[in-house]
Amino acid sequence: MKRIVFLRHGESIWNKENKFTGWTDVPLTSKGKKEAVQAGMLLKANGFVFDIAFTSSLKRAISTLNLTLEEMEAEWVPVVKSWRLNERHYGALQGLDKDKAREEFGDDQVLEWRRSYATTPPLLKKGDERSPKDDVAYRRVESSKLPLGESLENTVSRVAPVLREVIEPSLLEGMEVLVVAHGNSIRALIKYLEGLTDEEIVGLDIPTGQPLVYELEDDLTHKNHYYLKT
Ligand SMILES: O=C(O)[C@@H](CO)OP(=O)(O)O
């Protein structure tokens, strides 16, 4: 049996402030840091020992991973950071208050932007200071690959190469894998891994700071999954 654990970062300041976040690089709140430590405690208590960990280029995921590994006394675990594991890019919605967006655009529109599979949010315009194309963190990424706003479907296409080319080979080698990422990038990974339909993924929500364990057959087909609980 193969095992991969997904962990959504702990609460960020924009989770707390109820803002569309996407690729905005905001830090964890003190509650978020505690959630990361708690996740490390749970993983350690349940006997998890990881051979490799993957995270995004965003500090809320990186800090969560660091705090989790520190709590597990496993800071030696090799870490791969990839922009492909970043949160779904929320385009021009990034920075908007989610309740204010509902007042302005209506509940249905906001729900569609947040949870539908194929709808793209309003895109950032060229030259917008929120564009990843001008961000030093992505200077080695081909500009045409960097999004100005994504549907979940776009995010699935973006995360698939890292899953196929690095995560799945690690699992096939027998490694225990930890992925610390974001609500929508984890939904994208799970859709791909579990082969969920476009409709099934709409109802899936990932809570912050709770390790989600996937058990897979030797050929990586889905066997079972569960959250680790205290
Ligand atoms: O704002 C975001 O980037 C995401 C995750 O916090 O929000 P939502 O759950 O609305 O997709």
The ligand as a MOL file (V3000), in Angstrom:
LIG
                    3D

  0  0  0     0  0            999 V3000
M  V30 BEGIN CTAB
M  V30 COUNTS 11 10 0 0 0
M  V30 BEGIN ATOM
M  V30 1 O -9.2420 32.7850 -1.3040 0
M  V30 2 C -8.7040 31.7230 -1.7120 0
M  V30 3 O -7.6450 31.7060 -2.3490 0
M  V30 4 C -9.4050 30.4050 -1.4480 0
M  V30 5 C -8.7930 29.6660 -0.3010 0
M  V30 6 O -8.7640 30.3950 0.8710 0
M  V30 7 O -10.7360 30.6910 -1.1690 0
M  V30 8 P -12.0170 29.7940 -1.5560 0
M  V30 9 O -12.1900 28.8010 -0.4510 0
M  V30 10 O -13.1240 30.7960 -1.6120 0
M  V30 11 O -11.7620 29.1770 -2.8950 0
M  V30 END ATOM
M  V30 BEGIN BOND
M  V30 1 2 1 2
M  V30 2 1 2 3
M  V30 3 1 2 4
M  V30 4 1 4 5
M  V30 5 1 4 7
M  V30 6 1 5 6
M  V30 7 1 7 8
M  V30 8 2 8 9
M  V30 9 1 8 10
M  V30 10 1 8 11
M  V30 END BOND
M  V30 END CTAB
M  END
